[in-house]
Amino acid sequence: MQNEMINTDLLDSNKRTFAVHGGGRAIPAESSFVPPMTAPNNPLVIVKSPDQIELERQQAENANKLPPRVVSELASHIRKQFELAQRARQQTETEMLEDLRQRKGEYDAGTKALIEKYNQPLIFDNITETKCYAAESWIKDILIFQSNDKAWGLTPTPKPDISPDEEARVVETTLNKVAQLIAMNGRFPSEQEVYNMARALRVRMEKQIENEAKDRSERMEEVIEDKLAEGDYDEAWNDFIYYFTTFSCAFLKGPVIQKRKKPVWGPDADGRMAPQIQEELVETFEAINPLDVYPCPLSVETGDGFIIERKRLSPQSVRKMVGMRGYNQEALKAVLEKYDSGGLRIWTAIDAERSILEDKDQSFDLSNFIECLEYWDEIDGKLLNQWEGPDSQKYEDGRNYSIMAELIGDEVVRVVLNPDPTDQKSYFKACFRKVAGSFWGKSLPRLIADEQKQINSLARACIKNSGQAAGPQAEVDNSRLAPGEDVTAIHPDKIWQTESRGVNYSQPAVKFFQPTLIALTLMDLRDRISKQADDKSGVPPYSYGNEQQVGAGRTLGGLQLLMSSAAKGIRNAIHAIDIGVMKPLVKRMWTFEMLYNEDESIKGDVNIVARGAMALFIKDQVSARRNELLAMTSRSPVALQLIGPEGLAKLLRQTFEAADIDPEGIIPSDEQLREAARAQAAVQPGAQQPPQQMVPANAGV
């Protein structure tokens, strides 16, 4: 305790700060007086002024800080491009917020204030959510819920290419056959005979190549389908369709290589089979919120110019980047240091309202996230050479390179070359209603925005009128009422006390009347406007199960005709998904497999087929045609004899599969049918043999 004793005489006049050594405590002071290094009577007590303490504190902090970093030209370039895209997108992002607000059934602040000002009911008759959800379900039914097929496929190219070696083999085989004919017949075959032999060999080889190409395309299709399943493609597709029916554009991103932990079954340290956790690289997919996408102002498609994605990263994910290959470690350290001091938040004008519309917890501090700009563009090699990356790769000045860069704050933490040899970016987009020459299209809520406003006005008027006409109203002459008479206290058998004051009045003091009820007229007008919304959106009520139909919609055949006609609008929307997302995405995955997959048995020239819109067109026709064929063949002995039991069984299997019923165990297999036919022929030797399938004349060529 002796070391902690302080001479209190020194505290009376000068109010100094004493830093006590030996386990003591500091006594604060307000004066800037510079004391001696040690206090009298106790050399263990060092006396310092506030200025000295503050100076030492700053020196300690600066010693732990990294030296100030100069903002690179690449970081400045990305920041300028983001600000340019942000300014150009202001009108679009305002419209997207209106679309989201309309689908959620909420008024903007200005409209809400006017409604409350005029004492109107704050009701939102939300037909937009109904239309959007119906369109969302309709698209999912076609693209996701197809029970027997995918919304895409791979087919070999129509004309197989024969290599020079295969051509030489045809010539060699033809010459060998000519030599055999000469040896057997003793004469040289004619020119036409030689041509026919060569032609037959070539046709046979082309057929073999076609079959091999078909096998390769099927194996490639299985590989791509498996990677889609592993990469959360279904979840991404579900979110994509929501954005597609809500905003003016929807974006699907992928494939993006990520490292994931996966449970596997394998031998442990003792050689026994046990569950293991294994890290592997997975091609993942993600639907990007359109509010986070900033394209080049002059772009029409994602590949026309730069495109920027605004991402929110957790501090933990940024810390995991430290030590990872491809990241600038000094830049990451600077990012984390700035985050610890409270920065790295990119505020935009729509953030507050967007957070409310997305039902985010308003008590949560968004500054806990680190915001990152993912930038895709073609950059001059000179600019790339100025980035202090972890690799020693040098780029050629004056040459453009397709790259992806990540900017956090003022630090470019990562730059990589685009792995796609065609320089295709990882973003694919589609619009519900495309606008020619524009990057952004028209959303479904935007198409029916006027009708939604009119219906809201009618709903408010209808509710208010219904309330006003719910009971009688009264006109009261207060001068004739008796003292103490309460006109607001109305009840059955009430006696109204009045005074005549010597005047013979022709009218009663209290006169009741009934306000006119026009709610039915307003509701009829509402239905008419709703039909206009049906026509504009292309999503009629019978498409989502509304049973209140008239005319042709009351019969099954008439309803099918109406559905087929209404499907034209949704078919155009699905076609936009086919050509804008499905086909280029599958093509990109096919390109990756062709370049990086070591399995040569899956590689071949193919055509990518997007079946979404075609599935909608065919779905309405195939079922009816299949049922007609089944009825015709089963009733006609001639048709049944032509196709045979095996042909009829095949037709029945397809009918069962279309109804999502497994035919196995119900319909005999072809082998079982042949065994049954042989058994019947053995029992009845004179019975007619089952008809043989007709084989094309050139099948064996």
C-alpha positions in Angstrom: 0.0 0.0 0.0 3.0 2.3 0.4 3.4 2.6 -3.3 -0.2 3.8 -3.7 0.1 6.7 -1.3 0.1 10.1 -2.9 1.1 13.5 -1.4 -2.3 15.3 -1.4 -0.5 18.7 -1.0 0.4 18.5 -4.7 -3.3 18.4 -5.6 -4.4 21.6 -4.0 -3.3 24.3 -6.5 -2.0 22.8 -9.7 -4.7 20.1 -10.4 -2.2 17.8 -12.1 -2.6 14.2 -13.4 -0.6 11.6 -11.5 0.1 8.3 -13.2 0.7 5.9 -10.3 3.1 3.0 -10.8 3.3 0.0 -8.7 -0.3 -1.0 -9.1 -1.7 2.4 -8.2 -4.4 4.4 -10.0 -4.4 7.7 -12.0 -6.0 10.8 -10.6 -7.4 13.0 -13.4 -6.6 16.7 -13.6 -7.8 19.6 -15.9 -4.6 21.7 -16.1 -2.1 21.6 -18.9 0.7 22.3 -16.4 3.8 20.3 -17.2 5.0 18.7 -14.0 8.3 17.2 -13.2 9.0 13.6 -14.1 8.6 12.3 -10.5 6.6 13.5 -7.5 8.4 14.8 -4.4 8.7 12.4 -1.5 7.8 9.4 -3.8 10.1 8.7 -6.8 7.8 5.8 -7.9 5.0 8.3 -8.8 5.5 9.8 -12.3 3.6 13.0 -13.0 2.3 13.8 -16.5 0.2 16.5 -18.0 -2.9 15.8 -20.0 -1.1 16.9 -23.2 1.6 14.3 -22.6 -0.9 11.6 -21.9 -2.9 12.4 -25.1 0.2 12.5 -27.2 1.4 9.1 -25.9 -2.1 7.7 -26.6 -2.1 8.9 -30.2 1.4 7.6 -30.7 0.4 4.1 -29.4 -2.6 4.1 -31.8 -0.5 5.2 -34.8 2.0 2.5 -34.0 -0.7 -0.2 -34.4 -2.2 1.4 -37.6 -1.2 0.5 -41.1 0.4 3.4 -43.0 -2.1 5.4 -45.0 -2.8 3.8 -48.4 -3.2 5.8 -51.6 -6.5 5.1 -53.4 -5.6 3.2 -56.6 -6.7 4.3 -60.1 -8.7 1.1 -60.4 -10.6 1.8 -57.2 -11.3 5.4 -58.4 -12.5 4.0 -61.7 -14.9 1.5 -60.2 -16.2 4.2 -57.8 -16.9 6.6 -60.7 -18.6 3.9 -62.7 -20.9 3.1 -59.7 -21.8 6.7 -59.2 -22.6 7.0 -62.9 -24.8 3.9 -62.9 -26.4 5.1 -59.6 -27.5 8.4 -61.1 -28.8 6.8 -64.3 -30.9 4.3 -62.3 -32.7 6.8 -60.0 -36.0 6.8 -61.9 -35.9 3.0 -62.3 -35.2 2.4 -58.6 -38.1 4.7 -57.7 -40.4 2.7 -60.0 -39.1 -0.6 -58.5 -39.9 0.6 -55.0 -43.4 1.6 -56.2 -43.8 -1.9 -57.7 -42.8 -3.6 -54.4 -45.0 -1.3 -52.4 -47.9 -2.0 -54.7 -47.5 -5.7 -54.5 -47.3 -5.5 -50.7 -50.5 -3.4 -50.6 -49.1 -0.3 -49.0 -49.6 3.4 -49.9 -46.7 5.8 -50.2 -46.4 8.5 -47.6 -48.0 11.3 -49.7 -51.0 9.3 -50.7 -51.5 8.0 -47.2 -51.4 11.6 -45.8 -54.1 12.7 -48.3 -56.4 9.8 -47.5 -56.1 10.6 -43.8 -56.6 14.3 -44.4 -60.0 13.7 -46.0 -61.0 11.1 -43.5 -61.1 8.2 -46.0 -60.8 4.6 -44.9 -57.2 3.4 -45.3 -58.0 0.3 -47.3 -55.9 -1.2 -50.2 -57.9 -3.6 -52.4 -54.8 -5.5 -53.5 -55.4 -7.1 -56.9 -51.7 -6.7 -57.7 -50.6 -9.4 -55.2 -53.3 -11.7 -56.6 -52.1 -11.3 -60.2 -48.4 -11.5 -59.3 -48.8 -14.6 -57.2 -51.0 -16.3 -59.9 -48.4 -15.5 -62.6 -45.6 -16.8 -60.3 -47.5 -20.1 -59.7 -48.3 -20.4 -63.4 -44.6 -20.0 -64.4 -43.5 -22.4 -61.7 -46.0 -25.0 -62.9 -44.4 -24.8 -66.4 -40.7 -24.4 -65.6 -40.3 -26.2 -62.2 -43.3 -28.6 -61.6 -43.0 -30.5 -64.9 -43.2 -34.1 -63.6 -41.4 -35.8 -66.5 -39.1 -33.3 -68.1 -36.9 -30.4 -67.5 -37.3 -26.9 -68.8 -34.1 -27.3 -70.9 -32.3 -30.0 -72.8 -29.3 -30.8 -75.0 -29.6 -32.3 -78.4 -26.8 -33.3 -80.9 -26.3 -31.0 -83.9 -28.5 -32.2 -86.9 -25.5 -32.8 -89.2 -22.7 -34.8 -87.6 -19.2 -33.9 -88.7 -17.1 -36.8 -90.0 -13.4 -36.4 -89.3 -10.7 -36.9 -92.0 -9.7 -40.2 -90.3 -13.2 -41.5 -90.5 -13.4 -40.4 -94.2 -10.2 -42.3 -94.9 -11.7 -45.4 -93.1 -14.7 -45.3 -95.4 -12.5 -45.2 -98.5 -10.3 -48.0 -97.2 -13.3 -50.2 -96.3 -14.8 -49.5 -99.7 -11.6 -50.5 -101.5 -11.4 -53.7 -99.5 -15.0 -54.6 -100.5 -14.2 -53.9 -104.1 -11.2 -56.2 -103.9 -13.3 -59.0 -102.3 -15.9 -58.6 -105.1 -13.2 -58.9 -107.8 -11.8 -62.0 -106.1 -15.2 -63.6 -105.8 -16.7 -62.7 -109.2 -13.7 -62.2 -111.3 -14.9 -58.8 -112.5 -14.4 -55.2 -111.5 -17.7 -53.6 -110.1 -19.2 -50.7 -112.0 -18.8 -47.1 -110.9 -22.4 -47.0 -109.6 -21.9 -50.1 -107.5 -18.7 -48.6 -105.9 -20.6 -45.4 -105.2 -23.5 -47.3 -103.6 -21.0 -49.3 -101.4 -19.3 -46.1 -100.3 -22.6 -44.3 -99.7 -23.9 -47.2 -97.6 -20.7 -47.2 -95.5 -20.9 -43.4 -95.0 -24.6 -43.5 -94.0 -23.8 -46.3 -91.5 -20.9 -44.3 -90.0 -23.1 -41.1 -89.8 -25.7 -43.2 -87.9 -23.0 -44.4 -85.5 -21.8 -40.9 -85.0 -25.3 -39.7 -84.4 -25.9 -42.4 -81.8 -22.6 -41.6 -80.1 -23.4 -37.9 -80.1 -26.8 -38.6 -78.6 -25.2 -40.7 -75.8 -22.6 -37.9 -75.2 -25.3 -35.2 -75.0 -27.4 -37.3 -72.6 -24.4 -37.9 -70.3 -23.5 -34.1 -70.5 -27.2 -33.4 -69.6 -26.9 -35.6 -66.5 -23.7 -33.9 -65.4 -25.2 -30.4 -65.8 -28.5 -31.4 -64.1 -26.5 -32.9 -61.1 -24.5 -29.6 -60.7 -27.7 -27.6 -60.9 -29.1 -29.6 -58.1 -25.9 -29.3 -55.9 -25.7 -25.6 -56.5 -29.1 -24.6 -55.0 -30.5 -23.9 -58.4 -34.1 -24.6 -57.4 -33.9 -22.1 -54.5 -32.4 -19.5 -56.8 -35.0 -20.2 -59.4 -37.8 -19.8 -56.9 -36.5 -16.3 -55.9 -35.9 -15.4 -59.5 -39.5 -16.0 -60.4 -40.6 -13.8 -57.5 -38.4 -10.9 -58.7 -39.6 -11.6 -62.3 -43.2 -11.1 -61.4 -42.5 -8.1 -59.2 -39.8 -5.9 -60.7 -39.0 -4.5 -64.1 -36.1 -7.0 -64.4 -35.0 -10.3 -62.7 -31.4 -11.5 -62.5 -29.9 -15.0 -62.1 -26.2 -15.3 -61.3 -24.1 -18.3 -61.8 -22.3 -20.5 -61.9 -20.1 -19.1 -59.1 -17.5 -21.4 -57.7 -17.7 -21.6 -53.9 -16.1 -23.9 -51.3 -18.6 -25.8 -49.2 -18.6 -28.4 -46.5 -20.4 -31.6 -47.4 -21.1 -34.7 -45.4 -19.8 -37.8 -47.0 -19.6 -41.5 -46.1 -16.0 -42.8 -46.0 -13.4 -44.5 -43.9 -12.2 -42.8 -40.7 -8.7 -43.0 -39.2 -9.3 -46.6 -38.1 -10.4 -47.6 -41.5 -14.1 -48.0 -40.5 -16.9 -46.5 -42.6 -18.2 -43.4 -40.9 -19.7 -40.0 -41.8 -17.1 -37.4 -42.7 -17.1 -33.7 -43.4 -15.4 -32.8 -46.7 -14.7 -29.5 -48.4 -15.4 -29.3 -52.1 -15.8 -26.7 -54.8 -19.4 -26.3 -55.9 -20.9 -24.3 -58.8 -23.6 -22.3 -57.1 -26.5 -20.1 -58.3 -28.2 -17.1 -56.8 -31.1 -14.8 -57.7 -29.9 -11.2 -57.3 -32.3 -8.6 -56.0 -32.8 -6.1 -58.9 -32.3 -3.2 -56.4 -28.7 -4.3 -56.0 -27.8 -4.4 -59.7 -26.3 -1.3 -61.4 -25.8 -1.7 -65.2 -24.0 0.6 -67.5 -26.4 3.4 -68.5 -26.0 2.5 -72.2 -26.5 -1.2 -71.8 -29.4 -3.2 -73.2 -28.2 -6.6 -72.2 -25.9 -7.7 -69.4 -23.0 -8.3 -71.8 -23.1 -4.8 -73.4 -21.1 -2.9 -70.8 -20.1 -2.9 -67.2 -22.4 -4.3 -64.5 -22.1 -3.8 -60.7 -23.6 -5.8 -57.9 -23.9 -4.3 -54.5 -23.3 -6.9 -51.9 -23.4 -7.0 -48.1 -20.7 -9.1 -46.4 -20.5 -10.0 -42.8 -17.2 -9.1 -41.0 -16.6 -12.9 -40.4 -16.8 -13.6 -44.2 -14.2 -10.8 -44.9 -11.9 -12.1 -42.2 -12.1 -15.6 -43.8 -10.7 -14.0 -47.0 -7.5 -13.2 -45.1 -4.9 -15.7 -46.3 -7.0 -16.9 -49.2 -5.5 -17.1 -52.6 -6.3 -14.3 -55.0 -7.0 -11.6 -52.4 -4.8 -8.6 -51.6 -3.9 -9.1 -48.0 -2.8 -5.5 -47.3 -6.1 -4.3 -48.7 -8.1 -6.7 -46.5 -6.2 -5.5 -43.4 -7.0 -1.9 -44.3 -10.7 -2.8 -44.8 -11.0 -4.6 -41.4 -9.2 -1.7 -39.7 -11.6 0.8 -41.2 -14.6 -1.4 -40.3 -13.4 -1.5 -36.7 -13.4 2.3 -36.6 -17.0 2.4 -38.0 -17.1 2.8 -41.8 -17.7 0.9 -45.0 -21.4 1.5 -45.4 -22.7 2.6 -48.8 -25.8 4.7 -48.2 -28.2 5.3 -51.0 -31.4 7.3 -51.1 -33.7 4.3 -51.1 -32.1 2.3 -48.3 -34.5 3.4 -45.5 -37.7 2.8 -47.5 -36.4 -0.4 -49.0 -35.6 -1.8 -45.5 -39.1 -1.1 -44.4 -40.7 -2.7 -47.6 -38.5 -5.8 -47.2 -39.7 -6.2 -43.6 -36.2 -5.8 -42.2 -35.8 -5.3 -38.4 -35.5 -1.6 -38.0 -33.7 -2.0 -34.7 -30.9 -3.9 -36.4 -27.8 -1.7 -37.3 -27.0 -2.2 -41.0 -23.6 -0.8 -40.3 -22.7 -4.2 -38.9 -22.3 -5.3 -42.5 -19.4 -4.5 -44.9 -20.6 -3.4 -48.3 -18.8 -4.6 -51.4 -19.1 -3.6 -55.1 -18.6 -6.6 -57.4 -17.6 -5.0 -60.8 -17.6 -6.8 -64.1 -16.1 -5.1 -67.1 -13.3 -5.0 -69.7 -10.4 -3.0 -68.3 -7.2 -1.7 -70.0 -4.1 -3.7 -69.0 -2.3 -0.5 -68.0 -4.9 0.1 -65.2 -4.7 -3.5 -64.1 -0.9 -3.3 -63.8 -1.3 -0.5 -61.2 -3.2 -2.8 -58.9 -1.0 -4.3 -56.2 -2.4 -7.8 -56.3 -1.0 -11.0 -54.9 0.0 -12.4 -58.3 2.9 -11.2 -60.4 0.9 -11.4 -63.6 1.6 -8.5 -66.0 -1.0 -7.3 -68.4 -0.4 -5.7 -71.8 -0.9 -2.0 -72.0 -3.6 -0.9 -74.4 -5.3 -4.3 -74.4 -8.7 -4.8 -72.7 -9.2 -7.7 -70.3 -12.5 -9.1 -69.1 -12.3 -9.0 -65.3 -14.2 -9.2 -62.1 -13.1 -6.9 -59.3 -14.3 -6.5 -55.7 -14.2 -3.0 -54.2 -14.7 -2.5 -50.4 -14.5 1.1 -49.4 -11.4 2.5 -51.2 -9.7 -0.9 -51.5 -9.8 -3.3 -54.4 -9.4 -6.5 -52.5 -9.6 -8.9 -55.5 -9.2 -8.9 -59.3 -9.6 -12.0 -61.4 -9.9 -12.7 -65.1 -13.3 -13.8 -66.4 -13.1 -17.6 -66.6 -15.6 -17.7 -69.5 -13.6 -17.8 -72.8 -16.5 -15.9 -74.5 -16.3 -13.1 -71.9 -19.9 -13.8 -70.9 -20.7 -12.3 -67.5 -22.2 -14.3 -64.7 -25.5 -12.4 -64.8 -28.6 -13.4 -66.9 -31.7 -11.3 -67.0 -35.3 -11.4 -68.2 -38.2 -8.9 -68.1 -41.9 -9.7 -67.7 -42.6 -7.2 -70.5 -39.6 -6.3 -72.6 -39.1 -2.7 -73.8 -37.1 -2.6 -77.0 -33.8 -0.7 -76.7 -34.0 -0.5 -72.9 -32.2 -2.5 -70.2 -35.2 -2.4 -67.9 -38.6 -3.6 -68.9 -42.1 -3.2 -67.5 -43.1 -5.1 -64.4 -46.5 -6.7 -63.9 -47.4 -4.2 -61.2 -46.5 -1.4 -63.5 -48.8 -2.7 -66.2 -51.8 -2.6 -63.9 -50.8 0.4 -61.7 -53.6 2.7 -63.1 -56.2 0.0 -62.5 -54.9 -0.6 -59.0 -55.3 3.1 -58.1 -58.8 3.2 -59.6 -59.9 0.1 -57.7 -58.4 1.5 -54.5 -60.4 4.7 -55.0 -63.6 2.7 -55.6 -62.9 0.5 -52.6 -62.5 3.6 -50.3 -65.7 5.2 -51.7 -67.6 1.9 -51.4 -66.6 1.4 -47.8 -67.4 5.0 -46.9 -70.8 4.9 -48.7 -71.7 1.6 -47.1 -71.0 3.1 -43.7 -73.0 6.3 -44.4 -76.0 4.3 -45.7 -75.8 1.7 -42.9 -78.4 3.7 -40.9 -80.7 6.7 -41.1 -79.5 10.3 -40.7 -81.4 13.1 -39.1 -82.0 16.8 -39.7 -82.7 18.6 -36.4 -84.1 22.1 -35.6 -82.3 22.8 -32.4 -84.5 25.9 -31.7 -87.5 23.7 -31.1 -86.0 21.2 -28.8 -86.9 21.2 -25.2 -84.1 22.0 -22.8 -81.9 19.0 -22.0 -83.0 17.1 -25.0 -80.0 15.0 -26.3 -80.3 14.5 -30.1 -77.4 12.0 -30.1 -79.2 9.6 -27.8 -81.3 7.6 -30.3 -83.0 4.4 -29.2 -86.2 2.5 -29.9 -89.4 4.1 -28.6 -87.7 7.4 -28.0 -90.0 10.4 -27.3 -88.7 13.7 -28.6 -89.6 16.7 -26.5 -90.1 19.9 -28.5 -91.5 23.4 -27.9 -93.9 25.1 -30.3 -93.6 28.6 -28.8 -97.0 29.5 -30.2 -96.0 28.7 -33.8 -97.7 26.1 -35.9 -94.8 24.3 -37.6 -95.6 22.3 -40.8 -92.4 20.2 -40.4 -91.2 18.1 -37.4 -88.3 19.3 -35.3 -86.4 16.0 -36.1 -86.6 14.8 -39.7 -85.0 11.4 -40.6 -83.9 10.4 -44.1 -81.9 7.5 -45.6 -78.7 8.2 -47.6 -78.6 6.6 -51.0 -76.6 3.3 -51.1 -74.5 3.2 -54.3 -72.1 0.5 -53.2 -73.4 -2.0 -55.7 -72.8 0.4 -58.5 -69.3 1.0 -57.3 -68.6 -2.7 -57.1 -69.9 -3.2 -60.6 -67.5 -0.5 -61.8 -64.7 -2.2 -59.8 -65.4 -5.5 -61.6 -65.2 -3.7 -65.0 -61.8 -2.1 -64.1 -60.6 -5.5 -62.8 -61.3 -7.0 -66.2 -59.1 -4.3 -67.8 -56.3 -5.4 -65.4 -56.9 -9.0 -66.5 -56.4 -8.0 -70.1 -53.3 -5.9 -69.4 -51.6 -8.4 -67.2 -52.5 -11.5 -69.2 -53.4 -13.3 -66.0 -57.2 -13.8 -66.0 -59.1 -14.9 -62.9 -59.8 -18.4 -64.2 -56.0 -19.1 -64.4 -55.9 -19.1 -60.6 -59.1 -21.0 -59.8 -61.7 -18.3 -59.7 -64.9 -20.4 -60.2 -67.2 -17.4 -60.9 -67.1 -17.8 -64.6 -69.8 -17.1 -67.3 -70.2 -18.1 -70.9 -67.5 -20.5 -72.3 -65.7 -20.6 -68.9 -68.6 -22.7 -67.4 -67.7 -25.8 -69.5 -64.5 -27.9 -69.5 -63.9 -27.4 -73.2 -64.7 -23.7 -73.1 -62.4 -23.2 -70.1 -59.5 -25.0 -71.9 -60.0 -22.7 -74.9 -60.0 -19.7 -72.6 -56.8 -20.9 -70.9 -55.1 -21.6 -74.2 -55.9 -18.1 -75.3 -54.9 -16.5 -72.1 -51.6 -18.4 -72.1 -50.3 -16.3 -75.0 -49.4 -13.5 -72.6 -47.6 -15.7 -70.1 -46.0 -17.6 -73.0 -44.2 -14.4 -74.1 -43.0 -13.9 -70.5 -41.7 -17.5 -70.3 -40.1 -17.1 -73.8 -38.2 -14.1 -72.4 -36.9 -16.4 -69.6 -35.9 -19.0 -72.1 -33.8 -16.8 -74.4 -32.5 -14.5 -71.6 -31.7 -16.8 -68.8 -32.3 -20.5 -69.4 -30.5 -21.0 -72.7 -27.4 -18.8 -72.0 -27.0 -20.2 -68.5 -27.0 -23.8 -69.7 -24.7 -22.9 -72.6 -22.2 -21.4 -70.1 -22.3 -24.5 -68.0 -21.8 -26.6 -71.1 -18.8 -24.4 -72.0 -17.3 -24.9 -68.5 -17.7 -28.7 -68.8 -16.2 -28.8 -72.2 -13.1 -26.9 -71.0 -12.5 -28.1 -67.5 -14.2 -31.6 -67.2 -11.7 -34.4 -67.6 -14.4 -36.9 -68.7 -14.1 -37.0 -72.5 -17.1 -39.2 -72.9 -19.5 -36.3 -72.2 -18.0 -33.9 -74.7 -19.6 -33.2 -78.1 -21.3 -30.6 -80.2 -24.8 -29.9 -79.0 -27.7 -27.5 -79.3 -29.2 -26.1 -76.2 -33.0 -26.3 -76.1 -35.1 -24.2 -73.8 -38.5 -25.9 -73.5 -40.3 -23.5 -71.3 -42.6 -21.6 -73.8 -42.9 -24.7 -76.0 -43.9 -26.8 -73.0 -46.8 -24.4 -72.4 -47.9 -24.6 -76.0 -47.6 -28.4 -76.2 -49.0 -29.1 -72.8 -52.5 -28.0 -73.8 -52.4 -30.1 -77.0 -50.5 -33.3 -76.1 -52.9 -34.6 -73.5 -56.0 -34.3 -75.7 -54.1 -35.8 -78.7 -52.8 -38.7 -76.7 -56.2 -39.6 -75.3 -57.6 -39.5 -78.9 -54.9 -41.8 -80.2 -55.4 -44.2 -77.3 -59.2 -44.3 -77.9 -58.7 -44.8 -81.6 -56.1 -47.6 -81.4 -57.9 -49.5 -78.6 -61.2 -49.5 -80.5 -59.9 -50.3 -84.0 -58.7 -53.9 -84.6 -56.7 -52.8 -87.6 -54.8 -50.1 -85.7 -54.3 -52.5 -82.8 -52.9 -55.1 -85.2 -50.5 -52.6 -86.7 -49.0 -51.3 -83.5 -49.3 -54.6 -81.6 -49.4 -55.2 -77.9 -46.0 -53.6 -77.3 -47.0 -50.4 -79.2 -50.3 -50.2 -77.2 -48.3 -50.7 -74.0 -46.0 -47.9 -74.8 -48.9 -45.6 -75.5 -50.4 -46.5 -72.2 -47.2 -45.9 -70.3 -46.9 -42.4 -71.7 -50.5 -41.7 -70.7 -49.9 -42.9 -67.2 -46.6 -40.9 -66.9 -48.4 -37.8 -68.1 -50.9 -38.3 -65.3 -47.9 -38.6 -62.8 -48.7 -42.4 -62.3 -45.8 -44.8 -62.3 -46.7 -47.5 -64.9 -44.3 -50.0 -63.5 -46.3 -52.8 -61.9 -49.4 -51.9 -63.8 -48.5 -52.3 -67.4 -46.4 -55.4 -68.4 -42.9 -54.7 -69.8 -42.1 -55.5 -73.5 -40.3 -58.7 -72.4 -43.3 -59.9 -70.4 -45.6 -59.3 -73.4 -43.3 -61.3 -75.6 -43.1 -64.2 -73.2 -46.9 -64.1 -72.9 -47.2 -64.2 -76.7 -44.8 -67.2 -76.9 -46.7 -69.0 -74.2 -50.0 -68.5 -75.9 -48.5 -69.7 -79.2 -47.2 -72.8 -77.5 -50.7 -73.6 -76.1 -52.4 -72.8 -79.4 -50.1 -73.8 -82.3 -52.5 -72.6 -84.9 -53.0 -69.2 -83.3 -51.9 -66.2 -85.2 -48.4 -65.0 -84.3 -48.1 -61.5 -82.9 -47.3 -59.0 -85.6 -43.7 -58.1 -86.1 -42.6 -54.6 -85.9 -42.0 -53.0 -89.3 -38.3 -52.3 -89.9 -37.1 -49.6 -92.4 -35.6 -51.1 -95.5 -32.3 -49.4 -94.9 -32.1 -50.2 -91.2 -29.2 -52.6 -91.7 -27.2 -50.5 -94.0 
